[in-house]
Amino acid sequence: MLIPVLTEPNFRSYLWAKQTMEGIAQEANKRKYRFVPLEAEKFEEIDYDALFGEERRMLIVVGTSVSWMPRTLEFFNARDIESVFISFDPAETSLPTGMVRMDYVSAIHHLLCYLTEDCKRERIAMYAYNPNSSADTIKLRYFRKWCAQRGCSADESTFFNLADLTACYRRFREKAGQFDAVICANDIAAVSLLSFLRRDGIRVPEELHVTAFGNSQMAMRVHPSLTTSTLDHREMGKQAVLLFSYLSKTPATSSLSSRVRSQLIVRESTAMIPDTTRHLFPHSDADAFETSIDFYSDPEAEHLLRAETLLNACDETDMLLLERLMQGCSIDSLEHEMYLTTSALHYRKKRLMNLVNCQQTAEFLTFLHYCREKGVV
């Protein structure tokens, strides 16, 4: 099996991209698949007809930026080439055939719960987030929801990295006294932050807890060692090959995704405080409501749901029976027209009435006329 792989140029030199490619290569080699890296700078000039030949027109795309990745998806969709994305979460209106992503929602939720519940930190900043990164966008989206539920400002607590960590720190330093914990976008940003804080005499973890994403070698070796959420990019590469293999054997009628879970590694930057929050479930939008809201408790919705249940159970004979019942015909008068015995017609009628919880014929007829008013019968 051919597995072409395209890696975003600006992302290709990163350690995370190299680890992802290692995972792809290992799993492809294990399964005897032909792994073919593509030249990303000239991906629009590649002769894809010659590349795929008789193979399924599908490839893997690795990248993170909200500027480059959607352009590739649009390009491949226009040429009927399916794609499996790694590390990027596109808009719901335009999905690739497959997606492999970190479970960033659970990871950021876990960090927030750990800092607030276990570490008793209440004023949390988001540090060095890249507005062009899909992964960072997911984390910030959840952080905003978390802040809204707590009645605090996410914008005042977010510090973006516009390719200048020094400038990012200057902005943070002006407000550093307002926070008692920081969640950095990645280990690189966290190591940079720790050095700035050490220079300025801000003590970690006594005054400020610092956490990040990555679990890199630096996170283990820096002082204080860094509490971090793991990002297993090799596993993402392996999962992409598995997803690619599965999709290659199925019709191109759906989009499938896989999420790789993270683990929280507690170290000195949070005072080695044990983590007890790993099993807490992330908030949903429904958490904003104090009471549960049941859509189907509305009589209109409940009636239409019953109508859908009825229509799904009807064949052509049932539909004719319903039509005649609404016209006022008796079961006995339909025996010759419908070529069924009276007992068979009574059985059909009773079955349909039970489906919509109608005990009496008059009740059933009322329901049928309601369905007709709604234009569904």
C-alpha positions, -999 to +999 in steps of 0.1 A: +000+000+000+012+035-009+012+061+019+022+096+006+029+121+034+030+159+031+044+179+060+038+216+065+071+234+056+072+256+087+063+227+110+087+202+094+118+212+114+101+210+148+108+180+170+071+172+172+070+169+134+100+146+133+085+124+160+053+122+141+072+112+109+091+086+129+058+071+141+044+070+105+076+054+092+077+028+120+041+017+115+043+017+077+074-004+078+058-028+103+029-033+079+051-034+047+035-002+034+054+021+010+060+054+029+066+083+004+075+118+018+063+146-006+079+179-013+056+203+005+070+235-010+058+223-044+028+202-035+006+220-060+029+209-088+031+172-081+016+148-107-008+131-084-022+109-112+013+094-117+018+092-079-013+073-071-016+051-103-041+024-093-038+031-056-065+049-036-062+086-040-054+094-004-025+109+016-015+120+050-010+157+058+010+168+089+008+204+102-007+228+126-012+263+111-046+277+104-031+295+073-015+265+055-035+234+064-069+246+051-053+255+018-041+220+013-075+206+022-092+228-004-066+218-030-070+181-025-108+182-022-109+199-056-090+170-071-109+142-054-079+133-033-087+122+003-066+133+032-058+122+067-048+152+088-024+149+118-022+177+145-048+200+128-085+205+136-102+221+106-135+239+105-165+216+108-177+228+074-148+212+056-135+179+070-108+157+057-114+120+053-095+113+086-080+132+115-056+122+142-053+148+170-042+151+206-071+152+230-063+188+239-097+194+255-092+167+281-055+178+285-063+215+292-092+205+314-070+182+334-044+209+339-070+235+350-086+210+375-052+200+389-041+236+394-074+247+410-084+216+429-051+201+440-028+231+439-054+256+452-045+281+425-073+304+413-057+330+390-044+311+360-027+327+329-023+311+294+012+319+282+028+320+247-001+308+227+002+310+189-029+324+172-019+305+140-018+271+157-049+248+156-038+231+188-035+263+207-068+275+194-085+244+208-069+249+242-079+286+243-114+278+232-118+256+262-101+280+285-125+307+275-154+285+283-139+277+317-134+314+324-169+322+314-183+296+338-162+311+366-170+347+358-135+358+349-119+373+318-100+349+295-087+378+273-070+394+303-054+361+312-041+352+277-006+362+264+000+354+228+034+346+213+038+364+180+071+347+172+088+367+200+090+351+234+108+381+249+080+404+239+055+379+252+072+378+286+073+416+288+035+417+284+032+390+310+056+407+334+034+438+336+006+416+351+025+388+367+014+398+402-022+391+392-016+353+387-006+324+408-003+298+380+006+296+343-003+271+316+023+275+288+015+265+252+045+241+252+076+231+270+098+255+250+077+285+261+078+272+297+116+268+298+119+304+284+094+316+310+113+299+339+145+316+329+129+351+328+112+345+361+144+334+377+161+365+364+134+387+379+133+370+412+098+355+409+100+321+427+086+289+411+067+272+426+064+293+457+049+324+440+039+310+407+031+274+395+042+268+359+029+240+337+030+232+300+025+206+272+051+183+258+070+162+284+103+169+266+138+162+278+141+199+287+110+196+310+128+169+330+162+186+331+153+223+337+152+236+373+127+235+387+116+205+367+085+211+347+050+198+353+037+190+319+010+172+299+024+146+276+021+149+238+029+115+222+035+126+186+050+092+176+017+076+186-001+101+165+019+090+135+012+054+142-025+060+146-026+079+113-012+049+095-038+026+112-066+051+102-052+053+067-052+016+064-088+013+076-101+041+054-084+026+023-106-004+026-139+015+031-160+037+008-153+074+010-186+083+026-176+095+061-149+113+081-133+094+109-111+108+137-088+095+164-076+113+195-045+105+214-048+109+252-024+129+273-010+122+308-001+148+334+035+144+347+038+162+381+072+177+388+089+205+409+073+235+391+040+227+410+057+217+442+053+180+434+017+182+446+000+149+438-027+148+410-061+136+421-081+151+393-074+128+363-109+113+363-128+146+363-148+149+331-144+181+309-172+206+310-197+207+281-218+236+269-247+222+289-229+230+321-239+266+317-275+256+326-284+248+362-312+226+352-315+199+325-334+208+294-351+180+275-358+189+239-384+162+236-404+174+266-419+200+242-453+185+230-446+196+195-413+178+194-427+148+211-456+144+186-432+148+156-409+122+171-438+098+173-447+106+137-411+098+127-414+065+146-446+057+127-433+066+093-402+045+097-423+014+105-447+018+075-445+000+042-467+009+012-496-011+025-495+006+059-494+040+042-525+031+022-542+019+053-535+051+071-548+071+042-581+051+042-585+054+079-582+092+077-608+092+050-633+075+074-632+040+059-638+010+082-614-020+083-642-043+070-646-022+039-609-024+029-606-062+027-612-064-011-593-032-020-562-041-001-562-079-007-558-086+030-581-104+054-599-083+080-579-099+108-546-090+090-558-054+086-568-052+122-534-065+132-516-039+111-537-011+126-531-023+161-493-025+155-492+010+142-513+023+171-489+007+196-459+023+180-473+058+188-489+048+221-525+052+210-550+030+229-582+040+211-590+044+174-603+079+180-570+089+196-551+074+167-571+092+141-566+125+160-528+118+158-530+110+121-548+142+113-521+161+133-495+145+111-514+155+080-516+191+092-478+190+096-474+177+061-457+145+070-486+121+062 
